Amino acid sequence: MDYEVDLYLRQKWQDERLKHADITEVLDLNDPNLVKAIWKPEVYFPNAKHAEFQFVTVPNVLIRINPDGEILYMLRLKLTFSCMMDLSKFPLDNQICTMEVASFSKTIEELRLEWKTMNPVIMGKGLRMPQFEIVDIKAADCQESFQIGNYSCLVAEFYLSRSVGFHLVQSYLPTILIVVISWVSFWMDVDSVPGRTTLGVTTLLAVSSQSSGIQSGLPQVSYVKAIDVWMGTCTAFVFCALLEFTFVNYMWRKLAPETTRQGKSESRSNGKDILSNAIALNLVKKGTVMPGQLSKNMVRARKIDEYSRLFFPLAFALFNVLYWTYYLK
């Protein structure tokens, strides 16, 4: 939750003591020793975590003295600012990062900072960031209050919008495909236990692995993020598809009592102690049991698969509508 900036800090003020008749042209000073001899505003960056002064290839500092006593003080800095982000909508979030400049030792009665009237904050041409787009930049005034007095302060607000393209390709599309693949089991035979079990477990492991990979690159926060809701719901859909097969398979194997008794006698005559639906179907072929006598659960099991083919896609489509409508507003 921080960002780095390479910036030129330009300060301008009027010093009547440097207004002299002998100074007829603009005077540029870049010698650090001469710069130290001139009064300068004592400013600092309250929300900076780390700062470096640029020395390559010479100290990047310049003081320009105009004949009327106006001074332009410019230096180049590399700073790391803190930006406390709210990631509750990550990766569909918008952030506001600030850069504060304040007086360090002089109160507001002694030193007042003001932004330049036109274009106070100028961004470098062609500046692009890999994760964010700069939507807007606002310059405002603030005030630092302490026990020993009030200090002048300026703040620049950077309105950032996260680029979603990377996360669509790396997070959302793969999980959508995994969820859709898990629905293939609804079109498989009810008694195709190895195939449907393998498909359900594989898709569940795939979506869990995808979720773990995404979480490893995110900061640890105590609240739920948008990507957590998405991955949790996708995992729930895959898990429900596996549970649906378990229930359907149980219903398919549960026979009516009269069919079970005839099936047991048939299995004993064949020297087997295992009753299966294949034996029940053989009873139908032999005419021992009429088709209507087979368990209604077998019909219900097929119906559940047929309903699931429609219910799961509709439920997932409804979730997508609610998810994208809520987090993109």
N, C-alpha and C positions, 0 to 999 in steps of 0.2 A: 504494500500500500504506500508506495512512494514513486516519484518520477524524477528524472534527471533533466537539467536544463543547462544549456550552454548559451549564455546571454551577454549582451552589452548593456551595462548599467550607465545611463546618461543622466547627469544631474546638472542643473543650471541655476545660478543665483547671481545676485548683484552685490558686489563688494566695492563700496565707495573708496576704500583705501587704495585700491589698485587703479583708480581713475587718475591718470597723470598726463600732463601735457606732453611729456617726452614719448609717451606711447602713442604712435600714430598709425601703427599697423597691428594686425592680429598677431599675437605672440603664442606660439605652440611650445609646450614643455612636456617632454616625456622622460626626463631624468627623475627617477624616484626620489633622489635627495632634494631636488628643487620642489617636487610635488609636496614633500613633507613640510616645507617651509610655508605653505599657504594653508589658510584655514579652509576646512572642508566640513560638510555636514556629517555628523556621526550617526550613520544609519546602519541597520543590520536587518537580517531576515528572520523574523520570529519562528516561522515554521520550517526553517532549513535544518536538515539533519547532518549535512556535510557540505563543506565549501572548499573550493580550490581556486587560487589565483593563477592566471595563465602567464607563464614566463617564456613561452616558445614563440619566436626565437629571441625576443627581447621582452622585458616586462610590458604587458599589454595595458598600458595606462597612458592617458593623454589629458593635459589641461590646456585649454585654449582661453587666452585672456584677450578680450576686446578692448579697444581704446576707451569705451565708456564704462569700464569696470565690470562688465558682464563676464562671467566665467562659465565655461563648459567643462565639466569633469566627466571623463569617460573611462571605463575600465571593463575588462572582459573577465567573467567568472564562470566557473562550472559548479553548480549546486545540485544537491539532492533534497527535494522537498517532500514532506510527508503529505499524504492525501488519504484521509480516512474514508474509504469507499463503503458504500452500502451494496452488498452483493446479493441481496434478497432476490433480485431479478436476473442474476447472472445466468447465461451470457447475453440476455436481452436487455441489459441495463444501460442507463445513462449516468454519467458521473460529473461532479463539479469539483475540480481541483483548484486550489488557491495558491497564490504567491504573495506573501506579505512583506512590505518594506516599512520599517518603523524607526523612529528616533530612539537612540540608545540611552543617552544621558541628559539631553535637554528636553525640558517639558514643553508643552504646547505653547506656553507664553514666550519661550525663547526660540523655538524652531517649529515651523509649520510646513508640512510637506503637502505638495499639490501635484496632481497629474498634469501633464502637458495637455493643452486644450484640444489639439488635433492629433489623432492617432497616438494615444499614449503608449499603447503596446503594439509593436509591429512584429509580425511573425516572419521568419525567413522564407524566401521564395522556394517553392517546391518542397516544403516541409511536409513529411508524411510519417505516420506512425503505423506499426504493424497491426495493432489491435483496436485503435480508436480513430475516429474522425473528429476534428475540431469543428464543432457546430457554431460556437459563438465565443467571443471574448469580451468581458465587461470589466471596466476599471471603476473602482469605487473608493470612497474614503472610509476609514475606520478610526478607532481610538483605543489605545492601550491604557488601561487604568490600573494603577498600582497604589500602594499605601503612600508613597512619597510624591505622587502627582499623576497627572494625565499626560500622555505622550501622543504625538501625531503619528498617524499610521495610514498606509495606502495598501490596497489589496487588489490584485488582478484575479478574476475568476475565469477559468477555462471550462467551458461546457463541452463535454466529450460524449460521443455516442460510440458504443462498441460495435465493431464490424462483426456481423453474424456469419459471414460466408464460411470462415474456417470451421466454426462449430457446426454449421449445417452439414458440411461434408464429413467431418470427423466424428460427430456425436449423434446428430438427429437422424440423418439418413440411414446409417448402419443399424441403429436400434429399431427404426421403422421396418426395415427389411427383416430383421430377426423376429419381430412380432408377427409379421405377415407369414413368414416361413412356419412359425409354430401352428398356424391355422391349417396347414396342409394335412395334419393328422385327422381333421374332421372329414376328409374325403377318403380316408383309408378304411379298410374293413375293421369292424369292431373287434374281431378276434385276431387281428394282426398285432399281437402284443409286442413282439420284439421291435418291429418297425416304429410303432407309435411311441413306445417307451424311449427308444434311442433318440427319436426326433425331439421329444419333449425335454429330456435331460440335456441334450446337446444345445438346444436353443436357450435353456435356462442358464447353463454355464457360460454361453456366449454373451448374453446380456449382462451377467454378473461380472464377467471379465471386462466388458466395455465400461461398466460403471466404475470399477476399481481403477482403470486407467485414467478416467476423467478426474476422479477425486484426488489422485496422486499429484496433479499439477495445480491444485487450488489451495488457497490459504485456509487454515482451519478457523472456521467461524462457528458461533453457537446457535445460529438460526438456519432455517431451511432455505436453500437457494432454488431458483427455478429449474436448474438442471437436476437437482435432487428430486423434485416432484416428477420431472419427466422420466428419469431413470427408474424411480420407484414404481411409477405407474406401468412402464413397459415391463419391468420385472414381474409385476402383479398379473399382467395379461398373459405372459408366458407361463407363469405358475398356475394360473386358473385353467389354461388349456391343458396342462398336464393333469390337474385335478379332474377336469371334465372327462378325460380318457379313463382315469381310475374309476370314476363313478359309473361311466357307461360300461366298462368291462365287467364291473361287479353286477350291474343289472343284467347284462347279457348272459352271465353264467348262473344267475339265480333262476331256477326252473320252478314250474308249478309242482305242488306236492304229488299229484297223481302221476305226472310225468317222471318225477324223481323216483317213485317206487318202481315203475316199470323199467326205468333206466337202470336201477340197481340190479334188478333181476337179470336184465340183459347183460350187464357187466359181469355178474357172477358166472353166467353161462359161458362167457368168453374168457373166464379165468382172470378178470381184471377187477380191481377195487376202485378204479378212478372213474367217476362219472363226468362226462363232458357233453357239450352241446352237439358234438359230432354223433354221439350215441343217440341223443334225442332226435336228431335229424334222420338217422338210420331207422329209428322207430316209425317216423312218418313215412319213409320210403317203403317199409315193409307193410304198412297199413295197420300196425299195432296201435299207433297213436294218430289221431286225426290232427291236421295242422292247427285247428282251432284250440286243441288241448295244450299246445305249447305255451310256455309262460308268456304272459302279456308283457313281462319285463323286457323280453327280447325285442318286441316291437317298440317299446318305450325307449330302449337304448338307441335304436336307429333313429327315432324321432328326435332324441336329444342331440345327436350328431347333426341332423338336418337343421334344427333350430340354431345350433351353435354356429353353423356356417353363415347365418344371417346376423345373429346377435353380436358376436365378437367384432366383426368389422364395423357394425353400426355404433357399438359402444366406443370403439377406438376412434372412430370419426368424430363422435360427439365430444370425446375428451380433447381431441385436437382443436376443435372449434373453441371450446372453453379455455384451453391452455393459451392458444395464440391470441385470443381476444383479450384475455386478462393481462398477459405479460407484455403485449405490444402497445397497450393503450398509454 
